[in-house]
């Protein structure tokens, strides 16, 4: 693919300037104030796709923000790659913590990015990474080296839950027919340690309410006589883990798929310093499920964490009351093959069963999603691994992410397709935070690597 790589080298400055123009548009999906900007971004991406030679480009309206679709079908007998990305971004708040305006992109050198990084909201998540795919396909088209078919599906609601994406996918199964889904919305371990995300955890999120007396009570007159909902809730939550930090909900682990020794050994190749980890978090030691490493606890094992807890008087000074109610928000990260609806029901049944008769308990389910995994012996993973090896000069490390991207499981369920997560961002890129940035090295390396995936995926699919 020499012609493709030459085209990329000759057009780097233009690619960067085009990305800068895209980053200037405040496409904040969470804030209706920016609705026009979100729509404008969708139309700009559609124009970009049409300009590079993509056919049947559409701005597909939904009940929310539009999904941009386009395709280049060069031969029906060849494999088809479906590229997914999103053009919406997080709000810039808190604005005062940005060292330069969030929607006025600037390039600055950093310790990790001495060659420079582009600072702007959406630089890494996900405009910069999504745009790599547009430019990589442009390079292959202009060089007549696109080896297979490609389709684009770029949405504008990822940062607010992708509410309309599932509807669109379900209604357009034939249109979206492909052999693999390619996504760059994750990261890698370091610029000199390439990695591929091979798994994402699922999620079950609930809110609990514990009610005692019918009103707040004087803690002197009633203390020791009636149940204190806050005390009770604290005890109930504490009982959800045993002395080995194993989750005590009956049936919780019944469907957990354990990794093979080979898969765990591959994961263990990722560089990790417990000392640096603790120092970065200002903690004296780590804590987690017995029998697993810190990296495994945060990726291949299910977890249960309290995300918020409140009740009673929390204002200035003292108020001696026994609160009528206490609340907590609890999230459970899940692994294959745990079903989020089933886990939510198991939690509800267990939490209600451990409540003493002196209180009433209500469990309110919130959102959730299924875990997803891409086997490292699949054609898609092998093609991605070969692509990274071609541009980084070393084999990438397969990494399981502790986070959740529910749409990946949805793609597999509705379209029957696995997703390859070829991320080029770094943990230090401050996505969702002030001063989000994306290294120029990473941006260009992504554009250079993606064409190799197309080449190897096409060859391995024969």
N, C-alpha and C positions, 0 to 999 in steps of 0.2 A: 504494500500500500504506500509506495514511495511518493506517488503523485498526490495522494491525500495528505500525507505528512508535509510535503512541500507547500501545498496550498495553505495548510494551517500555519506554518512558519511565516509565510508571506503576508498573512492577514491577521496576525495577532493584535496589532494596534487597532484595527477596525473592529474586531470582535469585542475588545475591551470597551471601546467607545460606544458600541451598540448596547452593551450591558449597562453602561453608565446611564444611557438614555432611559433604559427600562427601569432602573433603580430610582430614578428621579420621580416616578409616579407613585404617590402614596396609596397603594392598593390595599388598604386596611379593611378587611372583610368584617371585622367585629364592630366597626363604628359606621352607622348609616350615613354619617356626615361625608364619608369618602366614597359613597356609592358610585358617583360619576367616574371617579378615578379607577375604581375596580373594573367597571365596564370598559373604560378607555384602555386599560391594560390588556384586557381580553382581545380587543380589536387590534391593538398594536401587535400582539403575538400572532394573531391570524394573518396580519399583513406580512410579518416576518416569514411565516411559514410559506405563504404564497410566493413571496419574492425569491426564496431559495429553490423553488421548483416543486413544492409539495402540492398534490392535487386534492380536489374535493374539500378544500378548507371551509369549515363552517364555524360560526359562533353560535353554539347550540344553547338556546335559552332554557332555563330551568325555573323552578319556583323561587330560586334565589339568584345566585350569580352564574353567568354562563360558563359552559365547558367548551374549550376550543378543540376542534377535531380536524385532522387532516391525514392524508395517506399518500404513499408512493408505492403502487403495486407494479413491480417490474416484470414479475412472472409468477403466476398462480401456483406453479409447481415448487417454488422456493419457499423457505421458511418466512414467517412474518414476525417481526419484533414490534410489540406495542409499548410505546414510551409513555409513562405517566409522570406528571409533575404538577406543581401548583404555582399560580402567579400571585395569590394573595399573601399578605404579610401580617405580622403581629403589630399591634400599636407600638409607637415609639416610647411611650411612657416608661420610666420618668425621664422626660425630655432634658431636664437640667443636668443629668448625669452623662449626657453625650458630650464628647470632646469636640465634635463637629456635627452640624445638623444632620438628622437621620435620613433626610431625603435630598441631601446635597452631597453626593458621593465624592470622597477624596481618597487618594492613595497615599498610605503612610507605611514606612518600614517599621517592623516590630522585631523583638528578639527571636520569635519563632518564624517570622516572615521577613528576613532581611532584604529580600528582593522586592518587598512591598505587598501590601494587602489593601483591598478596597473596602473602606468603611462606609456602610449604609445599611438601613433596615432592608432585609431580604437578600443581602449580598450572598449569604451562604444558604439561607432557608427561605425560599428555595429558588429564587430567581437565578442566582448565579449557577447553581447546579442544574436547574432545568435548561438554562440557556446553553450549557455545554452540549447538550444533546442536539439542539437546533443547529449549532455551529458544526458539530461533528458530521451530521447528516449533510449539511451544506457542502462540507469539504469532500465527502464521498460522491455527492451528486456532480459537483463541478469537475471532479477528476474522473468521472465515469467509473467509479470503483465501489458503488453501492452493491454489495453482493447478494442482498435479499430484500424482501419487502419491509416497509416500515409504516407504522401508524402512530399518530400522536393523540393523546388525550390529556389536556392540561386544564385543571379546574381552578376555581376561585373561592372555594370554601373550606380548604383543608384546615386553616387555622381556627375555624368555628365548628368543626365536627363533620365536614363533608356530608351534610344532611341530604343533599340532592344527588350525590354521586351514585349511591346505590340504586336509586330509581333510574337514573340515566343508563347505568350499566345493564340493569335488568331489562330495560326496554330496547337495548341496542346490542344484544348478544351477537347477532350475525355481523353487524357492522364492525364489532370489536374482535371478531374472530382472529386469533393469532396463535403463535407457538410458545411465546414467552413474554413476560412483562418485564420491562427494564425501568428501574427507578433510581434516581440519585437524590435522596433526601435523608441520607444518613452520613456517617463519617468513617474515617479510618484512624488507626492508632497513632500514626505520626507520619511526617513527610518521608521519612526513610524506613518506615515500617508499614507497608501497605497491608490492608486487611479488607475482608468482605463480610458484611453482616449476613449471617446465615439463619438467624432466628430472631423472632420478636415475641415478647410475652403478651399474653392476653390480659384482660382486666375485668374485675367485678368491683363496682363501687356502690357502697350503701351508706345510708345515714340512719343512725339509731336514736331513739328517744326513750328515756326512762322517766316514768312519772311516779311520784310518791303521793304525798298529801295533796289535797285539792287547792292549796295555796301555800305561799312561803310562810314558814313558821319561825317563831322566836326560838333560837337555838338553846337558850337557857331553860325555857319552859318545856320544850319538846325533845331536846337532845337526849339520846339514849332511850327514847320511848317509841319513836317512829323511824322508819327507814329513811336514810339520807340518800336521795337519788344519785348525788355526785359520788359519794362513797361507794354505793352499790355499783354504779357504772364502772368506776375505777377497778373494782375487784373483778367484775365480769370481763373487762378487757384484759386484765392481767392474766386471767385464766386461759386466754386463747393461745398462749404459748407455754410449753413445759420447760423443764430445766435445761433441755438441749435446744431450746428455741425452735422446737417442732410444733407446728400448728395442731391444736387439739380438737378441731372440728371433726366429728366422725365422718368418714368417707371422703375427706378432703383430698387425700393422696391416692385414692383408688385408681384414678386414670392417668396419673403422672407417668410420662414416658421417660425412663432413665436413659441417659446417653451411654454409648458404648465406651469401653476403655480407650479405644482408638480415637473417638471424637473428643474425649476429655484430654487425651494426650496432645492432640492438635491444638486445642484451646490453651493448654498450659504453655505453649510456645510463645504466647503473647507476652511481651516484656511487662513486668509489674513489680513495683517496689512498695512493700508494705510500709516502710519507713516514710517514703515520699507521700504515699496516700494519706497516712495519718497526719503528717505535717501540713499538707494542703488543707485538711479539714480541721486542724487544731484539736485533734483528739488524741488521747493517750493509747487507745487500743481499739480494735474492731470488735464487732459482735455479730453473731449470726448462727445459722443452723449447723449443728455439729456434724463433722464428717465431710465438709465442703470448703473449698478455698473461697477467699473474698470475691474473686472474679466469678466463680461458679454461683455463689449465693446471689449475686446481682444479675444473673442472666439465665441459668438453666434450672433454677429452683423456684418454686412458688413462694410468695411472701404474703404477709398480712401486716399492714401498718395503719396506725391512727393518723389521719391527716389533719384533724382538728377536734378539739374537745372544749365544751363550754357549759356554763350553768351557774346560777347563783349570782352573788354580788362581786363585780370585778372593778368597781369604780375606786376613786380615791378614798383613803381612810378605811374605817371598819363599819361593817353592818352585820350584826350577828343573826344570820338567818339560816334555816334549813330550806334549801330551794325546793320548789315543787317539781321542777323538771331538770334533767341533765341531758346533754346531747353529744354525739360524736359522729365524725365522718370517717369511714374506714375503707381503704382500698386493698384489694387482693390482686397481686400480679400472678398470672396463670401461665402454665406451660402446656405444650401438647400432651394429652388430648383433653385437657380440662375444659368443660363447657361452662361459659360464664353464667348462663341461666341456672344450670344445675348447682354450681358453686354458690350462687346467691341464695338459692333455696336451702342448701345445706347450712349456710351461715344463719339464715333466718330461723330455721327450725332449732338449731343448736342454741342460738342466743336467747331465744324465747324459753328454751327448756332449762337454762341455767339461771334464769331470773327467779329470785325468791318471791313468795306469795305477797310480800309487803310492797311490791312495785308492779307497775304495768309496763310492758315493753312494746314498742312499735319499731319495725324495721322497714325503711323505705328504700327500695332499689333505685339506683341512678343508672348511668350508662355503663356499658361494658363492651367487650370485644374478645374474639378468639385469638389464640396464639398462632403463629405461623413459622414454618421452618422449611429451609431449602436444603435437601441432602447434598453433601459435598461430593457425592459420586454422580450427580446429575449432569446432563449435557450443558445446561445453562451455567452451573457453577464452574465446570471445567473450562468453558469458554471464557468466563470472566477471569478466572485464575490465570489463564494463558495470556489474556489481554494485559493484566497488571504486570505480569512477568516480562512482557515485551517492552513496556515503557519504564518500569521501575528497576528492572534487572534482577528481581528477586520474587520468589513465590509469595503471594499474599497469605495472611493467616486468617482462617475462618473464625469469626467472632459472633457469639450470641449477644444480642442487645437486651438490656433489662427493660427497655421502654416498650411501648405498644403503638402499632400503626394498624388499627382495625381494618382499614381498607384492603390490606394485603390478604387477610383471611377471606374478606368478601370477594376479592378477585378470584381466589381459588374456588370458592363455593359456587359463584355464579358463572364464571367463565371457564372454570376447570384448568386454570393456568397458574404455574408457579411464578414467583416474582424474584428477580435478581436485584439485590440492593447494592449497586455500585456507587457508594458514597465517597466523596473526596474532601469532605469537611473535617475539621478537627474539633475536639472537645473545647479547645480554647477560643473558638470563633465567636463565642458570646451570642449564640442564637437566642432569640426571645429576650435578650438583655440589652442594656445600653451599649453602644459601641460594637454592635455586630460587625463582623468583617470576614473577608474571604481572601486567602492568599492568592496572589497572581500565579504562583507556582501550581497551586491546586486547580485553579480555573483552567490553565493551559494544559496541565497534565491530564485532566479529565477529558478535554477535547481530543487530545492525542490518543488516549487509551480506548475510548468508546469505539472508534472504527475497528480496532483489533477484536473487540467482542463480536461485532457483526461478522467479521471474516471467519473467526474460529467457530462461532455458533453455526454458521452456514455449512462449514466443512464437516463439523461433528454430526450434523443432522442428516447427512447423506446416508 
